[in-house]
Amino acid sequence: MLEAAKVIVSALSRRGYEQRNNKPFHFGHKYTKAKASRFFFYLKYNPQPAGNCRWQRNLLPPQQKNMYLIKTPNILQRLFPHFTWRIPPADDRDKVLYLTFDDGPIPGLTPWVLEQLAAYDAKATFFCVGDNVRKQPGIFQDLLQQGHSVGNHTYHHLDGWATENLPYFHDLRKCARLTQSTLFRPPYGRLKPRQAQFLLRHYHIIMWDVLSADFDPSVSPLQCSRNVIDCAGPGSVIVFHDNYKAEENLRYALPSVLAHFSAQGYRFEAVRPELLSTYSLTARTA
């Protein structure tokens, strides 16, 4: 796995490389072996006008070392085919999106998200932090009663890279007792190989193919909205965050995204275990 991750970094670093959808990108950073050997890596993504998603250099200040991808490239999805990145519909003409929200439930913000979703008869998936479920059981029950699905996001929002395996497993099991869900998303998208191997025996690991970047204070609310509008398509799994850090961007981007795609005839569904069982691994990463 780790050697494969190095190959991916090398491949994606070549100027002129293009994805199958003819959206060219290039990188301007050289990655150290330590970064390349990580299970995932993050790069800054800068969508261009008119839906032309082009990869560009990320000029972050030195203190901001982490980078991330807005649109997960197909090559990365195929490297880790046991994870769910997107859920392509059986019929290509079926316009469906999967909105997901990480880190809640949060008072004031998560209820607002539910109001926005209800206005468009949209269903979504909430990957909940166990400690927040403990603090806000009423909001958590509202998620379920309104027909949304929930997933495990660990009890203390642990970084898999920075946490030993046993404490990590104990933490997510503590969250599992509250959420009662077989859906799991690792905070920051970070897992060590052995963590992933263990979790795949018990959970559906839900990643994403579109990241809104609502958590990034350097991203404007408008850009956050464009990240999703420019890059999402049928079957996309889209990440937002119902936490206070993302609140400004979320309050602008979510209504914009719901209105835009609803006008195009899309519907919004929740990720559910029974839905995932209907797709082969090949179909989920096609």
C-alpha positions as a LaTeX table, in Angstrom:
\begin{tabular}{lrrr}
\hline
Residue & $x$ (\AA) & $y$ (\AA) & $z$ (\AA) \\
\hline
Met1 & 0.00 & 0.00 & 0.00 \\
Leu2 & 2.68 & 2.48 & 1.02 \\
Glu3 & 4.77 & 1.75 & $-2.04$ \\
Ala4 & 1.67 & 2.21 & $-4.17$ \\
Ala5 & 1.09 & 5.60 & $-2.54$ \\
Lys6 & 4.58 & 6.63 & $-3.60$ \\
Val7 & 3.82 & 5.63 & $-7.17$ \\
Ile8 & 0.67 & 7.75 & $-7.10$ \\
Val9 & 2.53 & 10.84 & $-5.90$ \\
Ser10 & 5.07 & 10.35 & $-8.65$ \\
Ala11 & 2.40 & 9.93 & $-11.29$ \\
Leu12 & 0.35 & 12.89 & $-10.18$ \\
Ser13 & 3.41 & 15.12 & $-10.01$ \\
Arg14 & 4.11 & 14.94 & $-13.74$ \\
Arg15 & 3.26 & 18.11 & $-15.59$ \\
Gly16 & 0.79 & 17.61 & $-18.38$ \\
Tyr17 & $-0.88$ & 14.58 & $-16.79$ \\
Glu18 & $-4.60$ & 14.59 & $-17.55$ \\
Gln19 & $-7.51$ & 12.73 & $-16.07$ \\
Arg20 & $-9.90$ & 10.84 & $-18.31$ \\
Asn21 & $-12.33$ & 13.74 & $-18.21$ \\
Asn22 & $-9.71$ & 15.92 & $-19.91$ \\
Lys23 & $-9.25$ & 18.19 & $-16.91$ \\
Pro24 & $-5.50$ & 18.93 & $-16.88$ \\
Phe25 & $-3.58$ & 19.58 & $-13.74$ \\
His26 & $-0.02$ & 20.10 & $-12.60$ \\
Phe27 & 1.81 & 20.31 & $-9.32$ \\
Gly28 & 4.61 & 22.63 & $-8.33$ \\
His29 & 5.79 & 20.92 & $-5.15$ \\
Lys30 & 8.24 & 18.10 & $-4.65$ \\
Tyr31 & 7.09 & 15.66 & $-2.01$ \\
Thr32 & 9.38 & 14.08 & 0.53 \\
Lys33 & 9.45 & 10.32 & 0.93 \\
Ala34 & 7.81 & 10.74 & 4.32 \\
Lys35 & 4.82 & 12.50 & 2.77 \\
Ala36 & 4.68 & 10.11 & $-0.15$ \\
Ser37 & 4.53 & 7.10 & 2.15 \\
Arg38 & 1.41 & 8.34 & 3.87 \\
Phe39 & $-1.81$ & 6.50 & 3.22 \\
Phe40 & $-3.27$ & 9.72 & 1.81 \\
Phe41 & $-1.85$ & 13.05 & 0.83 \\
Tyr42 & $-3.38$ & 16.45 & 0.42 \\
Leu43 & $-2.99$ & 19.02 & $-2.33$ \\
Lys44 & $-4.61$ & 22.37 & $-2.82$ \\
Tyr45 & $-7.09$ & 22.43 & $-5.68$ \\
Asn46 & $-8.17$ & 25.54 & $-7.51$ \\
Pro47 & $-11.25$ & 25.19 & $-9.76$ \\
Gln48 & $-11.29$ & 27.43 & $-12.82$ \\
Pro49 & $-14.27$ & 29.27 & $-14.31$ \\
Ala50 & $-16.93$ & 27.50 & $-16.36$ \\
Gly51 & $-16.50$ & 24.23 & $-14.51$ \\
Asn52 & $-12.96$ & 23.63 & $-15.82$ \\
Cys53 & $-11.26$ & 21.96 & $-12.85$ \\
Arg54 & $-7.53$ & 22.54 & $-13.21$ \\
Trp55 & $-4.90$ & 21.50 & $-10.69$ \\
Gln56 & $-2.50$ & 24.27 & $-9.74$ \\
Arg57 & 0.31 & 25.03 & $-7.35$ \\
Asn58 & $-0.72$ & 25.81 & $-3.82$ \\
Leu59 & 1.04 & 28.87 & $-2.44$ \\
Leu60 & 0.40 & 28.30 & 1.25 \\
Pro61 & 2.43 & 30.11 & 3.90 \\
Pro62 & 5.17 & 27.96 & 5.48 \\
Gln63 & 3.18 & 27.36 & 8.67 \\
Gln64 & 0.37 & 25.67 & 6.70 \\
Lys65 & 1.91 & 22.38 & 5.60 \\
Asn66 & $-1.21$ & 20.31 & 5.01 \\
Met67 & $-2.68$ & 20.29 & 1.55 \\
Tyr68 & $-5.78$ & 18.59 & 0.23 \\
Leu69 & $-7.66$ & 17.60 & $-2.87$ \\
Ile70 & $-11.03$ & 19.05 & $-3.82$ \\
Lys71 & $-11.68$ & 16.49 & $-6.57$ \\
Thr72 & $-10.34$ & 13.04 & $-5.77$ \\
Pro73 & $-8.68$ & 11.76 & $-8.97$ \\
Asn74 & $-9.72$ & 8.40 & $-10.39$ \\
Ile75 & $-6.22$ & 6.99 & $-9.97$ \\
Leu76 & $-6.42$ & 7.46 & $-6.19$ \\
Gln77 & $-9.88$ & 5.92 & $-6.05$ \\
Arg78 & $-8.61$ & 2.87 & $-7.93$ \\
Leu79 & $-5.61$ & 2.51 & $-5.65$ \\
Phe80 & $-7.97$ & 2.07 & $-2.69$ \\
Pro81 & $-10.99$ & 0.31 & $-4.25$ \\
His82 & $-12.35$ & $-1.04$ & $-0.96$ \\
Phe83 & $-13.24$ & 2.48 & 0.15 \\
Thr84 & $-16.40$ & 4.14 & $-1.11$ \\
Trp85 & $-15.48$ & 7.32 & $-2.99$ \\
Arg86 & $-18.62$ & 7.81 & $-5.02$ \\
Ile87 & $-21.80$ & 5.84 & $-5.72$ \\
Pro88 & $-22.49$ & 5.92 & $-9.46$ \\
Pro89 & $-26.16$ & 5.41 & $-10.30$ \\
Ala90 & $-27.20$ & 2.31 & $-12.22$ \\
Asp91 & $-28.55$ & 4.60 & $-14.94$ \\
Asp92 & $-26.20$ & 7.38 & $-16.06$ \\
Arg93 & $-29.22$ & 9.62 & $-16.55$ \\
Asp94 & $-30.15$ & 9.33 & $-12.86$ \\
Lys95 & $-29.06$ & 12.58 & $-11.26$ \\
Val96 & $-28.32$ & 11.83 & $-7.62$ \\
Leu97 & $-25.83$ & 13.35 & $-5.17$ \\
Tyr98 & $-24.78$ & 12.30 & $-1.68$ \\
Leu99 & $-24.24$ & 15.18 & 0.72 \\
Thr100 & $-22.30$ & 14.32 & 3.87 \\
Phe101 & $-21.59$ & 16.39 & 6.97 \\
Asp102 & $-18.73$ & 15.73 & 9.37 \\
Asp103 & $-18.15$ & 16.58 & 13.05 \\
Gly104 & $-21.64$ & 17.28 & 14.43 \\
Pro105 & $-24.10$ & 17.37 & 15.95 \\
Ile106 & $-23.56$ & 21.03 & 16.89 \\
Pro107 & $-26.27$ & 23.20 & 18.50 \\
Gly108 & $-27.51$ & 26.02 & 16.29 \\
Leu109 & $-25.66$ & 24.79 & 13.21 \\
Thr110 & $-26.81$ & 21.21 & 12.69 \\
Pro111 & $-30.49$ & 22.19 & 13.14 \\
Trp112 & $-29.96$ & 24.91 & 10.54 \\
Val113 & $-28.52$ & 22.29 & 8.16 \\
Leu114 & $-31.61$ & 20.16 & 8.70 \\
Glu115 & $-33.83$ & 23.12 & 7.81 \\
Gln116 & $-31.93$ & 23.71 & 4.57 \\
Leu117 & $-32.17$ & 20.05 & 3.61 \\
Ala118 & $-35.87$ & 19.89 & 4.40 \\
Ala119 & $-36.55$ & 22.85 & 2.11 \\
Tyr120 & $-35.39$ & 20.71 & $-0.85$ \\
Asp121 & $-36.65$ & 17.36 & 0.44 \\
Ala122 & $-32.99$ & 16.34 & 0.58 \\
Lys123 & $-31.53$ & 13.49 & 2.60 \\
Ala124 & $-27.94$ & 13.44 & 3.78 \\
Thr125 & $-25.44$ & 11.48 & 5.84 \\
Phe126 & $-23.99$ & 12.84 & 9.08 \\
Phe127 & $-20.68$ & 11.44 & 10.30 \\
Cys128 & $-20.95$ & 12.21 & 13.98 \\
Val129 & $-18.27$ & 12.68 & 16.62 \\
Gly130 & $-19.27$ & 10.50 & 19.56 \\
Asp131 & $-18.63$ & 13.13 & 22.21 \\
Asn132 & $-20.92$ & 15.53 & 20.35 \\
Val133 & $-23.64$ & 12.87 & 20.21 \\
Arg134 & $-23.30$ & 12.50 & 23.97 \\
Lys135 & $-23.66$ & 16.25 & 24.45 \\
Gln136 & $-26.50$ & 16.70 & 21.94 \\
Pro137 & $-28.67$ & 13.56 & 22.00 \\
Gly138 & $-31.78$ & 15.52 & 20.98 \\
Ile139 & $-30.21$ & 16.81 & 17.77 \\
Phe140 & $-28.88$ & 13.34 & 17.02 \\
Gln141 & $-32.39$ & 11.92 & 17.31 \\
Asp142 & $-33.67$ & 14.67 & 15.01 \\
Leu143 & $-31.25$ & 13.46 & 12.33 \\
Leu144 & $-32.69$ & 9.98 & 12.49 \\
Gln145 & $-36.32$ & 11.03 & 12.76 \\
Gln146 & $-36.01$ & 13.20 & 9.66 \\
Gly147 & $-34.78$ & 10.27 & 7.58 \\
His148 & $-31.08$ & 11.03 & 7.39 \\
Ser149 & $-28.38$ & 8.42 & 7.92 \\
Val150 & $-25.56$ & 8.64 & 10.45 \\
Gly151 & $-22.02$ & 7.35 & 10.55 \\
Asn152 & $-19.12$ & 6.96 & 12.95 \\
His153 & $-16.46$ & 9.69 & 12.98 \\
Thr154 & $-14.67$ & 8.40 & 16.13 \\
Tyr155 & $-15.53$ & 9.55 & 19.63 \\
His156 & $-12.82$ & 12.22 & 19.94 \\
His157 & $-12.17$ & 13.08 & 16.25 \\
Leu158 & $-8.87$ & 11.22 & 16.23 \\
Asp159 & $-6.23$ & 11.48 & 13.53 \\
Gly160 & $-5.43$ & 7.91 & 12.49 \\
Trp161 & $-1.88$ & 8.82 & 11.49 \\
Ala162 & $-1.17$ & 10.28 & 14.93 \\
Thr163 & $-2.91$ & 7.59 & 17.01 \\
Glu164 & $-1.78$ & 4.08 & 17.90 \\
Asn165 & $-4.04$ & 1.35 & 16.58 \\
Leu166 & $-5.56$ & 0.02 & 19.81 \\
Pro167 & $-6.52$ & 3.43 & 21.25 \\
Tyr168 & $-7.96$ & 4.32 & 17.84 \\
Phe169 & $-10.10$ & 1.18 & 17.73 \\
His170 & $-11.32$ & 1.68 & 21.30 \\
Asp171 & $-12.27$ & 5.26 & 20.50 \\
Leu172 & $-14.31$ & 4.44 & 17.41 \\
Arg173 & $-16.00$ & 1.54 & 19.21 \\
Lys174 & $-17.07$ & 3.98 & 21.91 \\
Cys175 & $-18.63$ & 6.11 & 19.18 \\
Ala176 & $-20.21$ & 3.03 & 17.58 \\
Arg177 & $-22.16$ & 2.32 & 20.76 \\
Leu178 & $-23.89$ & 5.68 & 20.28 \\
Thr179 & $-24.32$ & 5.83 & 16.51 \\
Gln180 & $-25.15$ & 2.15 & 15.94 \\
Ser181 & $-23.90$ & 2.53 & 12.37 \\
Thr182 & $-21.68$ & 0.46 & 10.08 \\
Leu183 & $-20.71$ & 3.59 & 8.11 \\
Phe184 & $-17.34$ & 5.05 & 9.06 \\
Arg185 & $-15.36$ & 8.05 & 7.91 \\
Pro186 & $-11.90$ & 8.64 & 9.38 \\
Pro187 & $-11.30$ & 12.22 & 10.54 \\
Tyr188 & $-9.10$ & 14.07 & 8.03 \\
Gly189 & $-9.41$ & 10.99 & 5.78 \\
Arg190 & $-6.34$ & 9.60 & 7.53 \\
Leu191 & $-5.85$ & 5.91 & 8.28 \\
Lys192 & $-2.84$ & 3.71 & 8.73 \\
Pro193 & $-2.88$ & 0.54 & 6.61 \\
Arg194 & $-3.49$ & $-1.77$ & 9.57 \\
Gln195 & $-6.31$ & 0.44 & 10.79 \\
Ala196 & $-7.95$ & 0.26 & 7.39 \\
Gln197 & $-7.55$ & $-3.51$ & 7.20 \\
Phe198 & $-9.25$ & $-3.95$ & 10.56 \\
Leu199 & $-12.05$ & $-1.48$ & 9.90 \\
Leu200 & $-12.97$ & $-2.98$ & 6.55 \\
Arg201 & $-13.98$ & $-6.18$ & 8.34 \\
His202 & $-16.66$ & $-4.32$ & 10.27 \\
Tyr203 & $-17.49$ & $-1.05$ & 8.48 \\
His204 & $-18.11$ & 0.57 & 5.13 \\
Ile205 & $-15.37$ & 3.21 & 4.91 \\
Ile206 & $-16.91$ & 6.24 & 3.22 \\
Met207 & $-14.50$ & 8.71 & 1.68 \\
Trp208 & $-15.51$ & 11.30 & $-0.96$ \\
Asp209 & $-14.83$ & 12.49 & $-4.45$ \\
Val210 & $-15.65$ & 16.18 & $-3.83$ \\
Leu211 & $-14.41$ & 18.20 & $-0.86$ \\
Ser212 & $-16.06$ & 21.59 & $-0.33$ \\
Ala213 & $-13.10$ & 22.96 & 1.70 \\
Asp214 & $-15.57$ & 24.77 & 3.97 \\
Phe215 & $-13.16$ & 24.21 & 6.87 \\
Asp216 & $-10.40$ & 26.31 & 5.27 \\
Pro217 & $-10.43$ & 29.96 & 6.38 \\
Ser218 & $-8.43$ & 30.92 & 3.28 \\
Val219 & $-11.30$ & 29.72 & 1.06 \\
Ser220 & $-14.09$ & 32.25 & 0.49 \\
Pro221 & $-17.75$ & 31.26 & 0.82 \\
Leu222 & $-18.17$ & 31.75 & $-2.94$ \\
Gln223 & $-15.17$ & 29.57 & $-3.73$ \\
Cys224 & $-16.46$ & 26.91 & $-1.35$ \\
Ser225 & $-19.70$ & 26.82 & $-3.30$ \\
Arg226 & $-17.88$ & 26.72 & $-6.64$ \\
Asn227 & $-15.72$ & 23.82 & $-5.44$ \\
Val228 & $-18.83$ & 21.68 & $-5.29$ \\
Ile229 & $-20.76$ & 23.11 & $-8.24$ \\
Asp230 & $-17.78$ & 22.82 & $-10.60$ \\
Cys231 & $-16.73$ & 19.33 & $-9.59$ \\
Ala232 & $-19.76$ & 17.27 & $-8.51$ \\
Gly233 & $-21.68$ & 14.99 & $-10.83$ \\
Pro234 & $-24.02$ & 12.01 & $-10.69$ \\
Gly235 & $-23.05$ & 9.76 & $-7.80$ \\
Ser236 & $-20.66$ & 12.20 & $-6.14$ \\
Val237 & $-20.09$ & 11.95 & $-2.40$ \\
Ile238 & $-19.65$ & 15.54 & $-1.19$ \\
Val239 & $-18.13$ & 16.64 & 2.12 \\
Phe240 & $-19.31$ & 19.56 & 4.23 \\
His241 & $-18.70$ & 20.14 & 7.94 \\
Asp242 & $-21.32$ & 21.09 & 10.50 \\
Asn243 & $-18.84$ & 22.62 & 12.91 \\
Tyr244 & $-18.23$ & 26.21 & 13.95 \\
Lys245 & $-14.93$ & 26.45 & 12.07 \\
Ala246 & $-16.77$ & 25.88 & 8.77 \\
Glu247 & $-19.91$ & 27.82 & 9.67 \\
Glu248 & $-19.39$ & 30.94 & 7.56 \\
Asn249 & $-18.62$ & 28.98 & 4.41 \\
Leu250 & $-21.29$ & 26.38 & 5.08 \\
Arg251 & $-24.08$ & 28.93 & 5.56 \\
Tyr252 & $-23.33$ & 30.36 & 2.14 \\
Ala253 & $-22.37$ & 27.24 & 0.19 \\
Leu254 & $-25.03$ & 24.75 & 1.27 \\
Pro255 & $-28.09$ & 26.76 & 0.13 \\
Ser256 & $-26.24$ & 27.63 & $-3.08$ \\
Val257 & $-25.40$ & 24.00 & $-3.83$ \\
Leu258 & $-28.91$ & 22.78 & $-3.02$ \\
Ala259 & $-30.50$ & 25.42 & $-5.25$ \\
His260 & $-28.07$ & 24.90 & $-8.14$ \\
Phe261 & $-28.37$ & 21.13 & $-8.38$ \\
Ser262 & $-32.09$ & 21.05 & $-7.65$ \\
Ala263 & $-32.62$ & 23.37 & $-10.61$ \\
Gln264 & $-30.71$ & 20.88 & $-12.75$ \\
Gly265 & $-33.00$ & 18.04 & $-11.72$ \\
Tyr266 & $-30.77$ & 16.38 & $-9.13$ \\
Arg267 & $-32.02$ & 14.75 & $-5.97$ \\
Phe268 & $-30.08$ & 14.28 & $-2.74$ \\
Glu269 & $-29.96$ & 10.89 & $-1.04$ \\
Ala270 & $-28.38$ & 9.49 & 2.12 \\
Val271 & $-25.63$ & 6.89 & 2.04 \\
Arg272 & $-27.01$ & 3.67 & 3.51 \\
Pro273 & $-25.39$ & 0.24 & 4.01 \\
Glu274 & $-28.10$ & $-1.47$ & 1.98 \\
Leu275 & $-27.39$ & 0.92 & $-0.90$ \\
Leu276 & $-23.69$ & 0.11 & $-0.87$ \\
Ser277 & $-24.35$ & $-3.61$ & $-1.00$ \\
Thr278 & $-25.98$ & $-3.19$ & $-4.41$ \\
Tyr279 & $-22.76$ & $-1.97$ & $-6.00$ \\
Ser280 & $-19.68$ & $-4.01$ & $-6.75$ \\
Leu281 & $-16.28$ & $-2.60$ & $-5.83$ \\
Thr282 & $-15.66$ & $-1.92$ & $-9.50$ \\
Ala283 & $-18.86$ & 0.06 & $-9.88$ \\
Arg284 & $-18.16$ & 2.19 & $-6.83$ \\
Thr285 & $-14.82$ & 3.34 & $-8.25$ \\
Ala286 & $-15.70$ & 3.48 & $-11.94$ \\
\hline
\end{tabular}
